[in-house]
Amino acid sequence: MNSADLEHYWMPFTPNRAFKERPRLVVGAKDMYFRTGDGKEVLDAFATMWCVNAGHCRPRIAERIAHQSAVLDFATSYSLGHPLAFELARRVAALAPASLDRVFFTCSGSEAVDTALKIALAFHRRRGEGTRQCLIGRERGYHGANIAGTSVGGQPINRRDFGGLLPRVDHLRHTQDLARSAFSRGMPAEGAALADELEERIIPLHGAENIAALIVEPVAGVGGVLIPPQGYLQRLREICDRHGILLIFDEVITGFGRLGRPFASQFFGVTPDLITFAKGITNGAVPMGGVLVKRAIYDTFMQSPHPEVEFAHGYTYSGHPLACAAAFGALETYEEEHLFERADAMAAYFEDGVHSLRGERNVVDARNLQLLGAIEFAPRPGAISRAAEVSRKCWEKGLYVRALGDAIGLCPPLIAEKKHFDQMFGTVADAVRSVS
Ligand SMILES: Cc1ncc(COP(=O)(O)O)c(C=O)c1O
């Protein structure tokens, strides 16, 4: 393609001008690898935006989508229905923590987040606690690109062009502490007390009776793969319980096996009130997201004395048949190949690979949890970040990783084998050595 062919597409979250000068186009993918337009193979060490947990172009998913598109291409879920959406909700609920067994489908993670926040607001109102309108997020959190998700999100670059966003939002401090916890293997030992800010600053400032929900990613992904300190999530849960605040885990990245369990909530042993998911539900093959909701919350809506719509919210494509088919294909693949268990099985090898970067030039942190990791570089104010340069050099050397601020994120498909990890860390080391 020449530059004129690229003109019309305004690409999301991309420096468009730079991309169009130096495009990186993929034309195919299989299992662990992309194929580029010029015939190169590139190892996908980022599960393509944290999505393809089972690797690319998996046959079961492709077959399920092809079959469904010939049988029932589309049916609305507005006062009509099709069996697959109900069956999928049951299947997803069976994977989730026991008390979260009601599922609202959306078409993306951003929509899942906005849906969860609206459920929280409406839930309190239904219970006669309509003053609870304040939403709490966390610095460096990412909760999608819609207005509510951007508001509770804590990425300055994502917020600064959009004015005031939602009123009545506050943010907890992020959990990164390089001075005390750099090069932690797994969860940092220090930092559980950071959760106390919720009770010591946020609740006194806004009043518990005005706070609807706290939303956090159990592991902050886009913010740089920030692993929660030991005990931190438990403490958030306890504080929310004491003050009647709903706890939402945004598991758009951590859902579907990334930490070796269906959801991170099970890995950490902390059960939130709502879980948002997307990405891995269909292995990225068809857009889909959703919210898992505690039965008691759902029941509150169902007890409404009015016979009309209980929750005035939804998307035309909620529960889309092709997305449901892709989700079944993905869940079957995960199960048949025991892929969730692989995060456990490969975690130690991956951890050693991540920490093999310690001591390389400009590396100020390496961190990991199960099959999520990041390598962080010393910042270079006023210039393109070292992480961006490393990720570009990796691509040239046949490896896809993504820059997340000053870090590169690592999120290999769960089918990755030792040879793929060796290629990944060898290539990253080469790239790091070539960056000043
Ligand atoms: C934690 C989290 N929430 C929400 C989203 C938004 O998902 P989507 O891009 O599907 O809207 C993302 C995307 O990366 C995410 O990482």
Ligand as a Chemical Component Dictionary entry (heavy atoms), coordinates in Angstrom:
data_LIG
# 
_chem_comp.id                   LIG 
_chem_comp.type                 NON-POLYMER 
_chem_comp.pdbx_formal_charge   0 
_chem_comp.three_letter_code    LIG 
# 
loop_
_chem_comp_atom.comp_id 
_chem_comp_atom.atom_id 
_chem_comp_atom.alt_atom_id 
_chem_comp_atom.type_symbol 
_chem_comp_atom.charge 
_chem_comp_atom.model_Cartn_x 
_chem_comp_atom.model_Cartn_y 
_chem_comp_atom.model_Cartn_z 
_chem_comp_atom.pdbx_ordinal 
LIG C1 C1 C 0 -8.831  -2.760 31.831 1  
LIG C2 C2 C 0 -9.473  -2.315 30.549 2  
LIG N1 N1 N 0 -10.735 -1.880 30.579 3  
LIG C3 C3 C 0 -11.367 -1.495 29.464 4  
LIG C4 C4 C 0 -10.728 -1.523 28.255 5  
LIG C5 C5 C 0 -11.443 -1.070 27.022 6  
LIG O1 O1 O 0 -11.751 -2.141 26.207 7  
LIG P1 P1 P 0 -12.158 -1.859 24.676 8  
LIG O2 O2 O 0 -10.949 -1.331 24.003 9  
LIG O3 O3 O 0 -12.614 -3.217 24.204 10 
LIG O4 O4 O 0 -13.276 -0.898 24.685 11 
LIG C6 C6 C 0 -9.413  -1.978 28.176 12 
LIG C7 C7 C 0 -8.693  -2.007 26.900 13 
LIG O5 O5 O 0 -7.515  -2.270 26.807 14 
LIG C8 C8 C 0 -8.760  -2.368 29.360 15 
LIG O6 O6 O 0 -7.487  -2.746 29.349 16 
# 
loop_
_chem_comp_bond.comp_id 
_chem_comp_bond.atom_id_1 
_chem_comp_bond.atom_id_2 
_chem_comp_bond.value_order 
_chem_comp_bond.pdbx_ordinal 
LIG C1 C2 SING 1  
LIG C2 N1 SING 2  
LIG C2 C8 DOUB 3  
LIG N1 C3 DOUB 4  
LIG C3 C4 SING 5  
LIG C4 C5 SING 6  
LIG C4 C6 DOUB 7  
LIG C5 O1 SING 8  
LIG O1 P1 SING 9  
LIG P1 O2 DOUB 10 
LIG P1 O3 SING 11 
LIG P1 O4 SING 12 
LIG C6 C7 SING 13 
LIG C6 C8 SING 14 
LIG C7 O5 DOUB 15 
LIG C8 O6 SING 16 
# 
